[in-house]
Amino acid sequence: MTGPVLATLVTVTVCVPDAKTTSPTRYCNGFPRILTQVHRSLKFRIQLIRKMEVLLPKLPSFKFSSPICCCSISTRSSSYVKFGFRRFSSLSVCASTVNEAVAEPSLGSPSLGHTTRPHFPILHQEVNGSKLVYLDNAATSQKPTVVLKTLQSYYEAYNSNVHRGIHFLRQVYAKATDQYEAARRKVASFINASDSSEIVFTRNATEAINLVAYSWGLSNLKRDDEIILTVAEHHSAIVPWQLLAQKVGAVLKFVNLNQYEIPDMDKLKELLSRKTKLVVVHHVSNVLASVLPVRDIANWAHDVGAKVLVDACQSVPHMTVDVHSLNVDFLVASSHKMCGPTGVGFLYGKIDLLSSMPPFLGGGEMISDVFLDHSTYAEPPSRFEAGTPAIGEAIGLGAAIDYLSGIGMQTIHDYEVT
Ligand SMILES: Cc1ncc(COP(=O)(O)O)c(C=O)c1O
């Protein structure tokens, strides 16, 4: 069974109106929308170009230079080069602007896009006398004021290291630790993890995947063990497994696309066997807009004794993600794609798995005791957080989660797919 393909055509976001506008036009949205990184298929791109040709010229100052603009929505994934997609370094539409005067919506109540647009200061600037359009949310989202203020407040008022440093700023130190751990609890509750100890802060999703590859992978995989992935995975979910496979002699097996140009779930089922030790899949694809049936995949994988790692970079910011009901073993995401700061992401891992895993990086924070010839290690999550973490950024991620939760993930999802 294959999950639905999200309606990405309507997700091309043109940010136009101001808070003062009272009614929507469907093509004007300020909120970071799902899956604007839409190298989906040639057919899709043609549809997209047509759609943009219809919508964008209605805005007088919008310069639709050529269809190639639409194709240039940036992606760092080249998995699709072999399907004929060209790679572009930037999205020229992103920097385009629209004229506010024509963007006044005329009917109905304000859309989520209209009500949230004022929250994003970067969208308030004018370029060549017109308002900024930002379309590249799948690559990184813009940050609402509440996140920017949280970062500023951390650095201005209570910047301190965490879990250590008994000094005269004791209260400041305690506040940084409290807020950092509160952010971890917010992440846990946002994805319905059992406990905050199942959340490891990393630099980004890429580092989270590498953590699993080097820690869990190196100690659990051996020659001829198999890892199943889809051809639609992001580089960050392919390359770490290539590196691991080269080290231990494991084999990567790829699920191709079916006739609907989404990963073929029948093929995935066929590939599963007792040799399979890990299945690595995206939840929502940054290139195809497909939504994979992660709960089914986890059940199929568990039936043959394999673990499942889900790349949730493009789902966590846009829909309710519940690790309990999905029953996945590992899940990763990046803060900067969910209205939070760069420099921080997270790994969710079932606690029994995390507890059984050796450290990834060595250093301060991750140890229990250090002797000259050996060390003992802290329990998760500290075991995997060597060195000083991105404290302010993690706290900022907590503020982003508050922001998204305040709107409601179901509201966001409904808005983005209709
Ligand atoms: C689906 C998906 N996975 C992983 C990543 C990697 O995220 P990061 O660069 O924040 O580690 C991205 C980034 O575009 C992505 O879209």
The ligand as a Gaussian input file, in Angstrom:
#p B3LYP/6-31G(d) Opt

LIG

0 1
 C       14.207000      14.918000       3.291000
 C       15.487000      15.536000       3.807000
 N       16.291000      14.790000       4.573000
 C       17.421000      15.287000       5.078000
 C       17.818000      16.572000       4.809000
 C       19.091000      17.068000       5.401000
 O       18.834000      18.073000       6.333000
 P       20.032000      18.859000       7.008000
 O       20.842000      19.432000       5.888000
 O       19.372000      19.893000       7.838000
 O       20.810000      17.882000       7.800000
 C       17.019000      17.386000       3.995000
 C       17.428000      18.745000       3.640000
 O       17.052000      19.290000       2.610000
 C       15.807000      16.847000       3.485000
 O       14.982000      17.586000       2.724000

